[in-house]
């Protein structure tokens, strides 16, 4: 796979999300007023505009590939193509950008079931990535 | 509407070794000269890509004191947005003569990076940058992959956009690929893969270049040397910056911008004689044609086969050779306007679309983030 670039530092809206990754929990922001779910975390619900009703739910870590591409040229040092960049649609409804960790990057297809795994970061945070989960085909 | 384009010009193109402001100056002074105006007439200035204070910087450099400026930073679609704002400003009397311009020396300055630029305070720097996507190529690649998957289209069909662009470039003496000979579907598929399913031949050029467009009231335009190119309609839509916001990446904001532009102009796609549609990537053209209403969703791949968008086809598209084969200075939108205006004036020589009376210019910026459509017509 590939060495990942470091994500930028959290801010007050994303601190809880990144803190949860240290415990291996993937959070999805959910609005208690309208039921809307969103990623990344914000201070406002983009569904209903509420700033008072946002809460976090924990993702099961299951989802499917919404769109994907195999990157064949590295955009920065420390990255080793080919690797898969994908939009993963979590079962909770939101879409994350991620990598699909696989020995067969060209086999990854839209609709493929995937499950959460983690990549350790130098500062103790973890980066959510995904791996094929054919047994989860639902 | 009562505003017209009266002057257009390109700067030097390709690999110039010139500065951004030097290229801007070339384009602007050439565009003013061809319509008999000078910098002293300019009281409105819209540009981007110069510096953080783009229009301010350019005004200072040119020694003008505009009463209206716009530096909206919306990628390649900004210039079609500028036409709308300029028309409104002229109609409202805030200014009388607007220059819209852009230039980049990205090829000679080697300033383009495959990974793009993530500003550290943006959500994308936390949630997207770590995954190593090429920016913007991987987003367009995901859109292309999703499109091919959803509709069962093929890379060969996608390649037709690049093949057609090259055919046009062979007719345009200033196109970067003018001397490169024809491009085949096999050439496109066999070019170096960048981010599947897009090869380097599915991606726009990286060149220097720039352009300028001068607008004023239609009434005044009729007294100037060039035939007026009338602004008939415009519309825009801004949909996202993140790669994850949009639910279906095969449907773009061009649907909103196009509908608004056609409605404002009282026209339909059937009225368009020549189309300048931003071709940052081959997929961009397919998605835009569908969203603009030239064909149904999922139909563009087969719609453009059999030479529809090539020279002699029923929908002449990107007649300069486009960003794929003519020039792509990073933000191509101003050059879409330049070519549209020249087609309506009948100045395009070997690539002229006979009798063109209505032209569409559609800009796309970012990662299918911003969309702006302008309809232009001859003065009737």
Contacts between the chains, C-beta under 8 A, distances in Angstrom:
chain1	res1	chain2	res2	distance
A	2	B	132	6.1
A	4	B	130	4.6
A	4	B	131	6.9
A	4	B	132	6.8
A	5	B	129	5.7
A	5	B	130	5.0
A	5	B	132	6.5
A	6	B	130	6.6
A	7	B	125	7.0
A	7	B	126	4.7
A	7	B	127	7.0
A	7	B	129	6.5
A	7	B	130	4.6
A	8	B	118	7.5
A	8	B	120	4.7
A	8	B	121	7.4
A	8	B	122	7.9
A	8	B	125	3.7
A	8	B	126	4.8
A	8	B	129	7.0
A	9	B	120	7.8
A	9	B	126	7.8
A	10	B	126	6.7
A	11	B	121	7.6
A	14	B	123	7.4
A	14	B	126	6.0
A	18	B	126	7.7
A	39	B	127	7.6
A	39	B	244	6.7
A	40	B	123	4.8
A	40	B	126	6.9
A	40	B	127	4.8
A	40	B	242	7.8
A	66	B	146	7.6
A	67	B	142	3.9
A	67	B	143	7.1
A	67	B	145	6.0
A	67	B	146	4.4
A	67	B	249	5.8
A	68	B	142	6.4
A	68	B	145	6.3
A	69	B	133	7.8
A	69	B	138	5.1
A	69	B	141	3.9
A	69	B	142	5.0
A	69	B	145	5.9
A	69	B	195	4.7
A	69	B	196	5.3
A	69	B	197	7.7
A	69	B	198	7.9
A	70	B	195	7.1
A	70	B	196	4.3
A	71	B	132	6.2
A	71	B	133	6.8
A	71	B	134	6.0
A	71	B	138	6.0
A	71	B	195	5.1
A	72	B	192	7.9
A	72	B	193	4.6
A	72	B	194	6.2
A	72	B	195	6.6
A	72	B	196	7.1
A	73	B	114	6.1
A	73	B	134	6.9
A	73	B	192	7.9
A	73	B	194	5.8
A	73	B	195	7.6
A	74	B	114	7.7
A	74	B	132	7.2
A	75	B	113	7.2
A	75	B	114	4.4
A	75	B	115	2.9
A	75	B	116	7.5
A	75	B	132	6.1
A	75	B	133	7.3
A	75	B	134	5.2
A	75	B	135	7.1
A	76	B	115	5.2
A	76	B	132	7.1
A	79	B	132	4.6
A	83	B	132	6.5
A	85	B	131	5.4
A	85	B	132	6.5
A	85	B	133	4.5
A	85	B	138	5.3
A	85	B	142	7.4
A	85	B	195	7.6
A	86	B	142	7.6
A	87	B	142	6.3
A	87	B	243	6.7
A	87	B	244	6.0
A	87	B	249	7.4
A	94	B	244	7.6
A	95	B	244	4.2
A	95	B	245	8.0
A	95	B	247	7.6
A	96	B	127	7.4
A	96	B	244	6.1
A	97	B	127	6.6
A	97	B	128	4.7
A	97	B	131	5.5
A	97	B	133	7.0
A	97	B	242	7.8
A	97	B	243	4.9
A	97	B	244	5.4
A	98	B	131	6.0
A	99	B	131	5.2
A	99	B	132	7.3
A	106	B	196	7.5
A	109	B	149	7.5
A	110	B	145	7.0
A	110	B	146	6.4
A	110	B	149	4.7
A	127	B	130	5.5
A	129	B	131	7.9
